[in-house]
Amino acid sequence: MFEHGLPVSDGLGTELIREAYRRCIPLGASVELTLRCNIRCVHCYNFDRRVPAPRHADGMQYEDWIRVFRELREEGTLYLSLTGGEAMVHPRFWDLLAEACALNFAVALLSNGTLLTAEACDRLAAHDRLLGVSISVYGATPAIHDAITGVRGSWERTMRGIDRLQERGVYVRMKFPLMKGNAAETQEMIELAARRGLTYGIDTTITGRYDGTDGSLATRLDIPRLKELYRGPLRPHLSRRPADPTDDEFKCNCARSNCGIFSSGDVSPCIAVPLAAGNVRRRSFREIWRTSPLFRRIRELRVADFPSCAPCELKSWCRRSPGPPSALHGDYTGIDPWVCEEAGAIREVLEEA
């Protein structure tokens, strides 16, 4: 993920994050309120949206979420991200948002933006604990965006929703997942955010579906096209990393200061890592967070425990995260070959300069 225009953390915020990482406090949690969604994105990582939702979808009931919110707060969670599917499709979304705000979480909403009616934006703006709304946009024009979402008119609805939130003073961030279907509009998407004065994130990584099917991977950019983007509109976002990172520099905050909870109740190291450490419908969040063998193993990992990555000469250019390999073959310390190829492409482009 390449970020643009994000606010810089102050000294206190940075120290808080470091302390949470050191002490394994779940400072940030992402909760998938529902698998259900009102659009049918071709690259969706949950399941093929052309078929019905899996049977295990949405095992968590409203009362389960309320209990888990309180358990998260007791364990030290401050930042709560509400996601899906489409979080706003959940039948008790507004009640869950109100409860999260009442517990003094700093709440972020991840949405596709199509349900942001004037009334919905008024209700969101009324919550002073809402940090902002992150909205996925798949093109700079209706034709490209709607072809990816599978819903005609979705681009127009999303853009109107963004405008309404901005009019009400709600912080909005755009998310641009890049794939074969929209790569040609990369520069135009960046300009779209700039015209609205919005921060944005660009993600070139498409993850294999969590249900084990790989249809989403067919939408991935091929490496030659990726190099064109890195030589063009994405060039300002490229940078090198340390050639010999420390263990903490190499790892992310999965299972240390961050976690995810799926709509089934499964607790994971991160919402992008589909590995279950336990289920909050059967055990408390505290017990899972503190005693899970999976979490303990992840916390103890060193660079040397990543057999393909440790000796690799591409670490300076690699944007590896544990999500893609975990989804691809269930191996947290493994690799997704596409990510390795991407690292090689980044090295090639940077060394040309």
C-alpha positions in Angstrom: 0.0 0.0 0.0 1.3 3.4 -1.0 0.0 6.3 1.1 -0.3 9.9 0.2 -1.1 12.9 2.5 -1.7 11.0 5.7 -1.3 13.1 8.8 2.0 12.7 10.6 1.8 11.2 14.1 2.9 13.4 16.9 5.5 12.3 19.4 2.9 11.0 21.9 1.1 9.0 19.3 4.3 7.4 18.0 5.4 6.5 21.5 1.9 5.0 22.2 2.2 2.8 19.2 5.7 1.7 20.1 4.7 0.9 23.7 1.6 -1.1 22.5 3.9 -3.1 20.2 6.4 -3.7 23.0 3.8 -4.8 25.5 1.5 -6.6 23.1 -1.6 -4.4 23.7 -4.2 -4.6 20.9 -4.3 -0.9 20.3 -6.0 -1.2 17.0 -8.7 -3.7 16.0 -10.6 -4.2 12.7 -13.9 -5.9 13.0 -15.7 -7.4 10.0 -19.3 -6.7 10.9 -20.7 -8.7 8.0 -19.6 -10.6 4.9 -22.6 -9.3 3.0 -22.2 -6.5 0.5 -24.4 -4.5 -2.0 -21.8 -4.6 -4.8 -20.1 -7.5 -6.5 -16.4 -6.6 -7.0 -14.6 -8.9 -9.3 -11.5 -8.9 -7.0 -13.2 -9.4 -3.7 -11.0 -11.4 -1.3 -13.9 -12.9 0.7 -15.7 -15.0 -1.9 -16.9 -14.9 -5.5 -19.7 -12.3 -5.3 -21.5 -14.0 -8.1 -22.5 -16.8 -5.8 -24.4 -16.7 -2.4 -22.5 -15.9 0.8 -20.9 -18.9 2.6 -23.0 -20.7 5.3 -20.6 -19.5 8.0 -21.2 -15.9 7.1 -22.2 -13.6 9.9 -22.2 -16.0 12.8 -21.7 -13.1 15.2 -25.0 -11.7 16.5 -25.5 -8.1 17.7 -25.1 -9.2 21.4 -21.9 -10.9 20.5 -20.4 -7.7 19.0 -21.5 -5.6 22.0 -19.7 -8.0 24.4 -16.6 -8.2 22.2 -16.5 -4.4 21.9 -16.4 -4.2 25.7 -13.7 -6.9 25.9 -11.6 -5.1 23.4 -11.8 -1.9 25.4 -10.8 -3.7 28.6 -7.7 -5.1 26.8 -6.6 -1.6 25.8 -8.0 -1.1 22.3 -8.4 2.5 21.3 -8.8 2.4 17.5 -11.7 0.4 16.1 -12.2 0.0 12.4 -15.6 -1.2 11.1 -15.5 -3.1 7.9 -17.2 -5.8 5.9 -18.4 -6.8 3.2 -20.1 -3.5 3.5 -20.4 -2.6 7.2 -23.4 -0.3 6.6 -25.4 -3.3 5.3 -25.4 -4.8 8.8 -29.0 -4.5 10.1 -27.8 -3.1 13.4 -25.0 -0.9 12.0 -26.1 2.3 13.6 -26.6 0.7 17.0 -23.1 -0.9 16.8 -21.5 2.5 15.7 -23.3 4.2 18.7 -22.0 1.6 21.1 -18.5 1.9 19.8 -18.5 5.6 20.2 -20.1 5.4 23.6 -17.1 3.2 24.7 -14.8 6.0 23.5 -13.2 4.1 20.7 -11.7 6.3 17.9 -13.8 4.8 15.1 -12.9 4.5 11.5 -15.5 3.3 8.9 -14.4 1.4 5.7 -17.0 1.5 3.1 -17.8 1.4 -0.7 -19.7 4.7 -0.3 -22.8 3.7 -2.1 -25.1 3.9 1.0 -23.9 7.4 2.0 -27.3 9.1 1.6 -27.8 12.6 3.0 -29.4 11.2 6.1 -26.6 8.6 6.6 -24.0 11.4 6.3 -25.9 13.5 8.8 -25.8 10.6 11.3 -22.1 9.9 10.7 -21.2 13.5 11.2 -23.1 13.6 14.5 -20.6 11.1 16.1 -17.6 13.1 17.4 -15.7 9.8 18.0 -15.7 9.0 14.3 -12.2 9.5 13.0 -13.3 9.4 9.4 -14.4 7.2 6.5 -12.2 5.3 4.1 -13.9 4.7 0.8 -12.8 2.3 -2.0 -12.8 3.8 -5.5 -12.1 1.6 -8.5 -11.8 4.1 -11.3 -11.9 7.8 -12.3 -14.8 7.3 -14.5 -18.2 5.5 -14.1 -17.5 2.9 -16.8 -14.3 1.6 -15.3 -15.5 1.7 -11.6 -18.9 0.1 -12.4 -17.3 -2.7 -14.4 -15.3 -3.7 -11.4 -18.2 -3.4 -8.8 -20.7 -5.1 -11.1 -23.3 -2.5 -10.3 -24.3 0.2 -12.7 -24.5 3.7 -11.1 -22.2 2.7 -8.2 -19.5 5.3 -9.1 -22.0 8.2 -9.1 -23.4 7.1 -5.8 -20.0 6.8 -4.2 -18.9 10.2 -5.5 -22.0 11.8 -4.1 -21.4 10.1 -0.8 -17.9 11.5 -0.7 -19.1 15.0 -1.5 -21.8 14.8 1.2 -19.3 13.7 3.9 -16.9 16.5 2.9 -19.7 19.1 3.1 -20.3 17.9 6.7 -16.7 18.1 7.7 -16.1 14.4 8.0 -12.6 13.3 7.2 -12.5 11.1 4.0 -9.7 9.0 2.6 -9.8 7.3 -0.8 -8.5 3.8 -1.4 -7.5 2.9 -4.9 -6.9 -0.9 -5.4 -5.2 -1.2 -8.8 -5.8 -4.1 -11.1 -6.0 -5.0 -14.8 -9.4 -3.4 -15.1 -8.4 0.1 -13.9 -4.7 0.5 -14.3 -5.1 2.8 -17.3 -6.8 5.3 -15.0 -4.2 5.4 -12.3 -3.1 9.0 -12.9 -6.7 10.1 -13.2 -7.6 8.5 -9.9 -4.8 10.4 -8.2 -6.0 13.6 -9.8 -9.5 12.8 -8.6 -8.4 12.7 -5.0 -6.3 15.9 -5.5 -9.3 17.8 -6.9 -11.2 17.0 -3.7 -8.2 17.7 -1.5 -8.3 14.1 -0.1 -5.7 11.8 1.2 -5.5 8.5 -0.6 -3.9 5.0 -0.6 -2.9 3.0 -3.6 -2.7 -0.8 -3.4 -1.3 -3.0 -6.2 -1.7 -6.2 -4.2 -4.7 -8.4 -5.0 -5.2 -11.2 -2.4 -6.4 -14.7 -3.1 -9.9 -15.4 -1.8 -10.3 -16.4 1.8 -12.6 -19.3 0.7 -9.7 -21.0 -1.1 -10.7 -20.1 -4.6 -8.3 -18.1 -6.7 -10.5 -16.2 -9.1 -9.6 -12.8 -7.7 -5.9 -13.4 -8.7 -6.9 -13.2 -12.4 -7.5 -9.5 -11.9 -3.9 -8.9 -10.8 -1.6 -6.6 -12.7 1.1 -8.4 -14.7 4.7 -7.3 -13.9 5.4 -5.5 -17.2 2.3 -3.3 -16.7 3.3 -2.8 -13.1 6.7 -1.5 -14.2 5.0 1.0 -16.5 3.1 2.3 -13.5 6.2 2.5 -11.3 8.0 4.4 -14.1 5.0 6.7 -14.4 2.3 7.8 -11.9 3.5 5.7 -9.1 7.2 6.6 -9.3 7.0 9.3 -6.5 5.7 6.7 -4.1 8.7 4.3 -4.5 11.5 4.1 -1.9 14.0 1.7 -0.5 14.0 0.0 2.9 16.9 -1.2 5.0 18.9 -3.9 3.4 19.3 -5.7 6.7 16.2 -4.9 8.8 16.0 -5.8 12.4 13.5 -8.3 13.5 11.0 -5.5 14.5 11.7 -3.6 11.3 10.9 -6.6 9.2 7.8 -7.7 11.0 4.5 -5.7 11.1 2.3 -5.2 14.1 0.2 -8.3 13.6 -0.8 -9.9 16.9 1.2 -7.4 18.8 -0.7 -4.1 18.6 -3.2 -5.0 16.0 -5.8 -7.7 15.4 -8.8 -8.6 13.3 -12.2 -10.2 14.1 -14.2 -11.7 11.3 -18.0 -11.9 11.1 -17.7 -15.6 12.0 -16.1 -14.7 15.3 -12.7 -15.9 14.4 -9.9 -13.7 15.8 -6.9 -13.2 13.5 -3.5 -11.4 13.7 -4.9 -8.9 11.2 -8.0 -8.5 9.1 -5.8 -9.1 6.1 -4.5 -12.4 7.5 -7.2 -15.2 7.4 -5.7 -17.4 10.1 -7.8 -18.1 13.2 -6.3 -17.9 16.7 -9.7 -18.7 18.3 -13.3 -17.7 18.1 -15.0 -15.1 20.4 -18.3 -16.9 20.3 -16.6 -19.7 22.3 -13.8 -17.9 24.2 -13.2 -14.4 25.5 -11.1 -12.1 23.5 -8.7 -11.7 26.4 -8.1 -15.5 26.6 -7.5 -15.7 22.8 -5.2 -12.6 22.8 -3.1 -13.7 25.7 -2.9 -17.4 25.3 -3.3 -18.3 21.6 -0.4 -20.5 20.3 -0.7 -18.8 16.9 -0.3 -15.3 18.4 2.6 -16.5 20.6 4.4 -17.9 17.6 3.9 -14.8 15.6 5.2 -12.6 18.4 8.3 -14.7 18.7 9.2 -14.7 15.0 12.6 -13.4 13.9 13.8 -12.6 10.3 15.6 -15.9 10.3 12.2 -17.7 10.7 11.1 -16.5 7.3 13.0 -19.1 5.2 12.6 -17.5 1.8 12.8 -13.9 2.9 15.8 -14.1 5.3 18.5 -14.7 2.6 16.7 -12.7 -0.2 18.5 -9.8 -1.8 15.3 -8.0 -2.5 14.4 -7.0 1.0 15.3 -3.4 0.4 12.6 -3.2 -2.3 10.1 -5.7 -1.0 6.6 -4.6 0.3 5.9 -8.1 1.7 3.0 -8.4 4.2 1.7 -11.7 5.7 -1.7 -11.4 4.2 -1.1 -12.7 0.6 0.9 -15.8 1.6 -1.5 -16.6 4.4 -4.4 -16.4 2.0 -2.6 -18.3 -0.7 -1.3 -21.3 1.2 -1.9 -20.6 4.9 1.8 -20.0 5.7 2.3 -16.8 7.7 6.1 -16.9 7.0 5.8 -18.0 3.4 5.8 -16.0 0.2 3.5 -15.0 -2.6 5.7 -15.2 -5.7 3.9 -12.2 -7.3 5.1 -10.0 -4.3 8.7 -11.2 -5.0 8.3 -10.3 -8.7 7.0 -6.9 -7.7 10.1 -6.3 -5.5 12.3 -7.1 -8.5 10.3 -4.6 -10.5 10.7 -1.9 -7.9 14.5 -2.5 -7.7 14.7 -2.3 -11.5 12.9 1.0 -11.7 14.8 2.6 -8.8 18.2 1.5 -10.0 17.4 3.0 -13.4 17.3 6.4 -11.6 
